[in-house]
Amino acid sequence: MPSVRQIARRIRSVENTAKITKAMSMIAASKLRRTQDAATQGRAYSEKMSEIVRSVSSSFGDEENHHPLSEQRGIVNSALVFITPDRGLTGGLNSNLIRKASDFINSRPGYVKLIAVGKKGGDFGRRTDLEIIETYTGIPDRPSLTDTKPISNSAISSFEHGDVDEVYVCYAKFVNTTLQRATIDQVLPVIPPESDETTFNEYIFEPSPSDVLNTLLPRYVETLIHQSILEAGASEQSARMVAMNQATDNANEMVDDLTLLMNKLRQETITKELLDIVGGVAAVEN
């Protein structure tokens, strides 16, 4: 059994750990508000962009609707934009994302290449011997479109040059503070979102429908990937805040248990010393 001094050292070590996890939880909570606002506000723009793509695509015939980014091909190679945190300490978030990506890779008929956004995704690609097209790290907590555009350009370029026949994005969709859902969405080829509406706005195109699509579809892909990164950022901060809160609570419980054990050992030591003194006194008197 450890001594009182050893338990006291252990208590100080656990208390220091609790201070660190508490500080990390507070930092994540302060970032969560900003990242959550960015993710929820970006959804409105993303949904509106989807509505425009749907409306424009339905406004003219298939012969005019043809665009390289909407070309359907036989699946030989696929690309997965894998969005993960740069760091751990996020509870089960990383393991859920890796499990989702592994299931996707195993389910595809062809070879899957990786565009890793985050160190954890890059590490996963190297461990599984996947071909990594590009690796992006150090994405800000609230990225602008300029920060995420190189990722979109990499996906678009790989598709246009025929290196891959489809592009998917894997990320953690922010649902609420305690729930982040690992999600995979198709990005390329662009398939206009379906809608229950049967009527669409009529547009007058200037200079031509093809010119409109040439500008609209790349921007649509950029919007989808940008929104996925915003969702992933909010999910990361939320998962880290919850995980660090749980770690702090566990550390405090461990301190209470160790303190109780230390007090019991002290009581046993004092009792033994008293018995030794009483026994010594009785021996002297006899």
Secondary structure as the mmCIF struct_conf table of DSSP 4:
data_model
#
loop_
_struct_conf.conf_type_id
_struct_conf.id
_struct_conf.beg_label_comp_id
_struct_conf.beg_label_asym_id
_struct_conf.beg_label_seq_id
_struct_conf.end_label_comp_id
_struct_conf.end_label_asym_id
_struct_conf.end_label_seq_id
HELX_RH_AL_P HELX_RH_AL_P1 VAL A 4 SER A 57
TURN_TY1_P TURN_TY1_P1 SER A 58 SER A 58
BEND BEND1 SER A 59 PHE A 60
HELX_RH_AL_P HELX_RH_AL_P2 ASP A 62 ASN A 65
HELX_RH_3T_P HELX_RH_3T_P1 PRO A 68 SER A 70
BEND BEND2 VAL A 76 VAL A 76
STRN STRN1 ASN A 77 ILE A 83
BEND BEND3 ASP A 86 ARG A 87
BEND BEND4 THR A 90 THR A 90
TURN_TY1_P TURN_TY1_P2 GLY A 91 GLY A 92
HELX_RH_AL_P HELX_RH_AL_P3 LEU A 93 SER A 107
BEND BEND5 PRO A 109 GLY A 110
STRN STRN2 TYR A 111 VAL A 117
BEND BEND6 GLY A 118 GLY A 118
HELX_RH_AL_P HELX_RH_AL_P4 LYS A 119 ARG A 127
TURN_TY1_P TURN_TY1_P3 THR A 128 ASP A 129
STRN STRN3 GLU A 131 TYR A 136
BEND BEND7 ASP A 141 ARG A 142
HELX_RH_AL_P HELX_RH_AL_P5 LEU A 145 GLU A 160
TURN_TY1_P TURN_TY1_P4 HIS A 161 GLY A 162
BEND BEND8 ASP A 163 ASP A 163
BEND BEND9 ASP A 165 ASP A 165
STRN STRN4 GLU A 166 ASN A 176
TURN_TY1_P TURN_TY1_P5 THR A 177 THR A 178
STRN STRN5 LEU A 179 LEU A 188
BEND BEND10 PRO A 189 PRO A 189
HELX_LH_PP_P HELX_LH_PP_P1 PRO A 192 GLU A 194
BEND BEND11 ASP A 196 ASP A 196
BEND BEND12 GLU A 206 PRO A 207
HELX_RH_AL_P HELX_RH_AL_P6 PRO A 209 GLU A 285
#
